[in-house]
Amino acid sequence: MHVPEVLRKWLPLIALAVIYVAIGHTKAILTFASPYYRADDETNLHFTENAIQYRLAKLVGTGDGIPEVDTRLQHPEGVRVAEELTVTLERVSGTLYRFLQISGYDTPFHTYSVYFIAFWSSLAVIPLYLIGSRLYGGPIGGLIVVAFYVVMPPAWMRSITSFSREDFALTFLFTGLSCFGLSIGRQLERWMPWVAGVALSIAAVSWHISGFVLAILFTYSIAVSLLDADGRQALIDSLWPVVATLFVAGLASDLLRNKWFVLSTTMLIGYGILLSHVISERYRLSLAGRVAILIGFPMLAHLGLSAAVGENYRAYSHAFDVIEAKLRFGLVKPVDPTLMSHDARGMWSSSFMTPSLGNVWAMLSTLLLVSIGAAFLSARDLRARVLPRTDVFILYCFVAFLGGYILFDRLQVFFVFFAALITGRWLIVAGDYRRIAIPALCALIGYEIYNDTRLYITVHRTPGLDRLVGWVREHTKPDDVILAAFQVSPSILAYTDRPIVLHPKFESHVIREKNQSFQEGLFGPEKSFYERAKSWKADYYVYQASTGLDTSLESVRYNAGYTQVPHDAVLFSFHFAPDQLEHFHLIYQDSYYRVYAVGDQPADLPDLAYQPAFDLRLFSESGGMPSDEQITRVRGQLGNPQMRARLAPALVKDGRYAEGAVEFARLAAKRPQDAGLQLAAANAYERAGQSRRALRHYLLTLRANPGMPMVRFETENGMVFRDGARLLLELGRADAGLRWLERAVDRLPEDAEAATNLGILYGNGGQLEDARRLFERVASMDMDYPPVDLQLGLLNQKEGRHREAIERLERYLAKVPGSPQRRAIRDAIRASRGAIR
């Protein structure tokens, strides 16, 4: 079938645009569907460092701008934002938002941030299509590798609820690597190395991890320079524009200039490659001479400059520490934390862990098999010296990022790009069977689309973070300084604008040292930790339950260098014995967080609900810090509903009524129609002296089971019986309502309303004498209660005592002239007067 030339030209680009919009829209939908997105509230949409980036971007977007020194981000000394942090994402996204606002775009910034990251991060399909279509036979090859890429979870999962520099910079990194790879091959476009240099330069000022991508690029360049004489000149022709562009960016950028990027180890290696080539070619040096220059220059320069520009080396020393530790211990984290530096311990966690085989398969599935197969075929052709140079570079990136992925789970975002790209090699190897290879790869892509629907997508937050943020907003002053773990602090800053002490921007060695001091302080005496808090001018300290209960190799305890909590550690008091603290005063707690006021004790300490996670008696009967075995046992039980059901009555039996009441109330909240649980909570609250809370649960008991015997209500509070009677009467249970109201009147002899209502019930039931007794008792009280005049007037009229009836009814109208029953009462008065005549 003949396809018009115009359609043949534009159809692949239209297909690429459709894929781009689809993946961008999918990312946005998944974020909107998460429990952390609310159209009318930005709180907790973004977490940890994403929250910091979101805040800075919003400052740009609203016109406030990024402060030169941000003391709210790192109190009290502040952080020089432009010189110490990568803020390209924030400036680009915030500026675009301002332009959109000028054009009439009125979407809230937090909703805009979702769309921005979703569609910006999806731009990675463009360089992938560019290199795929050039290597694998045209647009079909490009579209296949793009489709394989976008259906794999690593290509989109990390973008959910994200506002990360990674999502911003990856497109530039992929563009730089793709253009560099193409430029060393066919040499068709001399602009490609310059595009690669510009893209990699933008990435360098956008994301600090870009430096390690450059290291991978320069490592490849070293190998080619030493081992491939035929490809050496093509490599240098492509490499020097990249190095030159990076050099200019290093001088132009405040951040890179402050970090001495142009003299960094990575750039020294780049200079060494170029210098080695120039000198070797001019003086016809042997391989040994070439190696001596290539290795010797960066090494000597590094040693000579380390004292003068150590800031750059210190900024990223934590990354080198964890790489060295992982290699030294064979990717298995040692049980003894003292075998590694603090930086290595802290980095070897979360997304910097080595992924399990199960996780690798879940993330990559059939792409892993297909890409490894293609890599083996490429290696075969490389050995036979028939693999084009660009394909050699792609194979190298595949292997390098596979190794990186094994080291750090986070690098899956790089590996999936080159895994998808190298699968296109099957289209070349297939030769005459290309028409079979194309539908086969398409079938696998279709399977992965189906496979994605079975993934259970989770976005992790610490429990109760929204409640904590709400409390900080309502109960602290705008300039109160909050000391909290670096994972939680950004949310407090972003959503309450309170100054924080710690943050997770660890490319600054200052904040790493500060975080180390904070963590180690938790395992010393209170006085030492208090001195740290005061030096940071903290007004509040936020404690997390995991600080004391996490015994894993990712715990605060492990990161601080301890295998056990010392007996005098302030951490023990923060978790189990706040009453022992002198300088920290507990003013808020939920099931996970505690907030302590630092310094003098507040005038009023609130009544805090019981939380079993902080109850030492559940963990240990002997006192002192529980063992790891005890902590593990109780942590497992706390998540077990049966254990919580046993805990509540045990607390009440032990005389800990308030704590038992909280547990019963939690159980009742999950089963609101269980009258027994509601009653147990009410009785426990009553014993604890919390009558208001008891009243609520007593009424919930009656609503769930109106037939619940009165004798089971362990209270002498007349309001319970008065309000209970009202509820029973509303439910049509007149006899039970009467009995409950009798009990109320007995317990509340001064309650005119209750006695009057009981009199009405007596009168309606024909017990006129009992009704009169109650009405006259109310009338004799030292209070003015008009309804009793009305009831006595009607009762007198019913008994034929018309003069007394007229007197009472007229007295009522004088007191309540606007009564809605005014006409009926006047009719009653006329009737009594007529009876007298």
ABEGO torsion letter per residue (X at the ends): XBBBAAAAAAAAAAAAAAAAAAAAAAAAAAAAABAABBAABABGABBEAAAAAAAAAAAAAAGAEBBABBAAABOAAEBBAAAABBAAAAAAAAAAAAAAAAAGBABBAAAAAAAAAAAAAAAAAAAAAAAAAAAAGEAAAAAAAAAAAAABAAAAAAABGBBBAAAAAAAAAAAAAAAAAAAABAGABAAAAAAAAAAAAAAAAABAAAAAAAAAAAAAAAAAAAABAAAAAAAAAAAAAAAAAAAAAAAABAAAAAAGAAABAAAAAAAAAAAAAAAAAAAGBBAAAAAAAAAAAAAAAAAAAAAAAAAAAAAAAAAAAAAAAAAAAGGBBBABAAABBAAAAAABBEAABBBBAAAAAAAAEAAAAAAAAAAAAAAAAAAAGABBAAAAAAAAAAAAAAAAAAABAAAAAAAAAAAAAAAAAAAAAAEAAAAAAAAAAAAAAAAAAAAAAABBBBBBBBBGAAAAAAAAAAABBAABBBBBBAAAAAAAAAAAGBBBABBABAABAAAAAAAAAAAAAAABBAAAAAAAAAAAGBABBBBBAAAAABABAABAAAAAGBABBBAABAAAAAAABAAABAABBBABBBAABBBBBBEBBBABBBBBBBBAAABAAAABAAEEBBBAAAAAAAAAAAABAAAAAAAAAAAAAAGBAAAAAAAAAAAAAABAABAAAAAAAAAAAAAAGBAAAAAAAAAAAAAABAABBAAABBBABAAAAAAAAAAAAAAGBAAAAAAAAAAAAAABAABAAAAAAAAAAAAAAGBAAAAAAAAAAAAABBBBBAAAAAAAAAAAAAAGBAAAAAAAAAAAAAABAABAAAAAAAAAAAAAAAAAX
